[in-house]
Amino acid sequence: MIHPSAPLSGHRPRHKVLVVDDHADAADSLVLLLEQLGCETSVAYTALEAVRQATTFLPALVLLDLHMPQISGLDAARAIRSCRLESKPVLVAVSADTRQHMLQASLDAGFDFHLSKPTPAGQIERMLRETLEHA
């Protein structure tokens, strides 16, 4: 169990994070970690649901799996970016696929970062602090 020294939110409003993965166990585990780190979370198990939630939940950050049925995380990222959301969420690709062309494809689709699965909890906490601490 992760026991961070201090939640990301401190006395400020909690950061909203949308977790998207078609593997429910992976998504739900990540949600638990993020909540321990002080984030307000929402979860989607499909890329289509992710696009819908991005426009209603208005997250500061979206952790999005790349390989999903129906539409890919790449297509979902393009759709989220095309919505021109006022919240301008940070998009983070989360995938076991670390081939160079997939890293480039994620950047081309509008992702800001690419994390490799499995991602250690400490790396997720550092990424959150670096991207959301001053948001």
C-alpha positions, 0 to 999 in steps of 0.5 A: 500500500502506498503512503505518500508523504502528502497528498497532491491536493494539500489544502487546494482542490483535488485534481481530477484524473480520468483512468481509461483501461479495458482491463477493469482490474488494472483500471480499478487498481490505478484508481485506488492508487490515485485516490490514495494520492489525493486525486478525485477520479473517474474510470472508463473501461472503453475509449468511447466512454473516455471521450464522453467522460472527458467532456463531462468530468473535465479531468486535469489528467487522463491516463489512457491505455492505447490498445482497446477494442472498438477504438484505440487510445490513439483515436480517443486522444485525437477525439479528446483533443478535437473537443478543445476542452477548457480544462485542457487535460494532460494526456498520458498514454499507458501501454506495455507497447514501447516500440519507437513507432508507438511512442511517436504515434502517441505523441502524434495523436496528442498525448503529452507523455507515455508511461510503460506498463506495468508502471511502478507506483512511485513513477505515477506519483512523480508524474502527477507531482510534475504535471499537476503540482502547479496546475 
